[in-house]
Amino acid sequence: MKIEQIYTGCLAQGAYYIESEGEVAIVDPLREVKPYIKRAKESGATIKYIFETHFHADFVSGHVTLSKETGAPIVYGPTAKPSFDAIIAEDGQEFKLGKVTIKVLHTPGHTMESTTYLLKDENGKDHAIFSGDTLFLGDVGRPDLAQKAAHMTQEELAGTLYDSLRNKIMPLADDVIVYPAHGAGSACGKNMMKETVDTLGNQKKMNYALRADMTKEEFVKEVTDGLLPPPQYFPLNVKMNKEGYEDIDTVLERGTQSLSPDAFEVAANETGAVVLDVRNQADFAKGHVPRSIFIGLDGSFAPWVGALIADVEQPILLVAPEGREEETITRLSRVGFDGTLGYLKGGLKAWEAAGKEVDTVTSVSADELKKAIEENAPVFDVRKESEYKAEHAENAILTPLDYINDHLSEYPDKETFYIHCAGGYRSMIAASILKSRGIHNLIDVAGGFAAMKTAGIPVTDYVCPTTLK
């Protein structure tokens, strides 16, 4: 028996490859499925089943394409109603995979079709659970994403999750391994550990939601407390996962069209496409296509695209580092953004050589900001509220990047103001959005809050985030 966790840091997502006696099961595959097919082929194995723990909201799964490519059936738990052919398993149903068995444990609560898959070894001993978004390490799945679909309140869903955990998960042995669908950084939970694999026994000790003496009322209150609104693209991804989507090869073929500066400009004007610049933030600051949005590939790229562009049907034109165009389109497709129309051939150098207009972002050091603060310059912090509450520059105003469009009226009309995040990535995204909205009187702080502290800029007393409510 082989179990491989295929973890994608950008999405904080874990897919799983399980193999026994030449038969393979894939759990919660990513959109691009060739790596799974290649891995099975290298082992001389056949993909027999594709298990989906639920209809994912934060990414588009590869189940439809993988089934089409391999002929393997897609398996969902009870109550799932996809628009395509799938096995809708019964609670307790077992699937043989070589010498091992995969048992269906219906664990509703995160969503009503949410299912945990229990892997039993060749001797019938419980070995591991693939818990999807039912159980994370340090947390459980948020119970507010399926309210409309389930016609239930988040409190009712949380109560259902409480029962699932206590009736199906907690009775399992402490040595059972937990393989969750997500880790720290995912918007599907709020308190996940940085580790991606653990034992159930340790989770019973460490995970607040698995306290043995916890009442249902306490569980509902703690699980629903402090939930931020989910990203707008979540229901659109659920729809794609339930109804199907274009093959990724079609998406790549359309998106990898190289466009001359003139053709790029015409396409932007005629289609209403967002010009998405995915280079390094320092390169974007030095020069970029006017009104383009910066979301760099070398950060939490896909989740920020989902949160800030939101509409998966939005046409997109790319300015990308040379050689990384296909990677960009693939990563966009993981969160359902299939509308890439092409990329700027030759990048910004070609744009400038064609005599096109170029915009810049002024960026200063924390030492320069310190002088500006002494002259009462306004400072805006675009980190998350929890980061701000834990520690922030004195007199800095919070305008979180996630909800920056709700704060546009708070920025000065004419007075120069400064924006910062933790290290510089998010503040450059914020700068690009503000400039695209016609707000140009801003200056970015290079190095963000970390550099500001080093420069000796006065900050509030630190409050441990775990004590914040």
C-alpha angles and dihedrals in degrees: 000000000000126000120186125183110211102200123191109199097196090062096028084230132148123206120181137221114198121184133181129164094344095312123112136199122192119204120204098342123202121246095263105067104177093095091059093048091047092048092052092046092052088055093046087242135136126229103237104171140019110205121199117194092201143320100299120224103188099052141017110250123222094228098112095049094041091053091048092049098045107023089234114145122244113236124205130174126250120307095021112137110190121174092234134062112286141146108256099203126210122237107273094017114146131216121199118224111180105298096341133077131221114206125198116234110185105217108173122182108086083055127346095248093047110135135184118212116217115206116209119194125232090277092054094252118144105252110166145348126223096209103181109195094330094087126016127178104273095000148034132240117284110258098212103077099080100043096114095041094047097037088228134118120248088250091056091048090048090052089051090051090051090056093046093053095047098042101038111019111030095053089063119101120275093240093061109117118235118219108182128192094236144026138194113326098039119121089218091085138017109219109035125157121239091238117091102202130041143149121265089235092061091047090054086058100038106031114086091207093060098055107142094220095047116124121217090248091054091047094051092049095048096043094049097040115107098005111160119212111278118248113275094241094062098089090045091056091048088054092052092048091051099041105030134245146224119296110264091234088062090049091050094047092053096042099048094067107130112222129198115232091260093048090045091053093047091049091050092050097043101042103036088233121170110243102225117196111198100175126113114298092240091056091048091051092053093053142338144160107281115262092011119142119235120217108153122220092224095067136049087313107163098043091050091049088052095046098045106031090035100172108090090200093059110123112239134200117195136222101188139164110270111271095018099083096102091046089054094050091047092051091048090052091054088071095038101264099136098153101095107141099187144298138263107266110226092012124234093334089064090046092053093043089055089059094248122156116267129199129201140198119228110229125185137185123258089250089060090047089053090059091047091051089054086059091050097254111171116252126199124199114209097185123112119286091248091056091048093049091049093055136335143163112277112265092007113144119227117232105158116215091229090066101024094132088063090058103048093110090058095066117091116260098221110355115099112250135184129230129196143168130185099291111352106274100095095039090057089052088051091048091053093050093048092048091049086055091053097260106131104152093094136111124202121223110227113223092016126217094344091059091043092057091048089052090056098247107164113258135182122263111280118256117194107244092224090065094053119101 
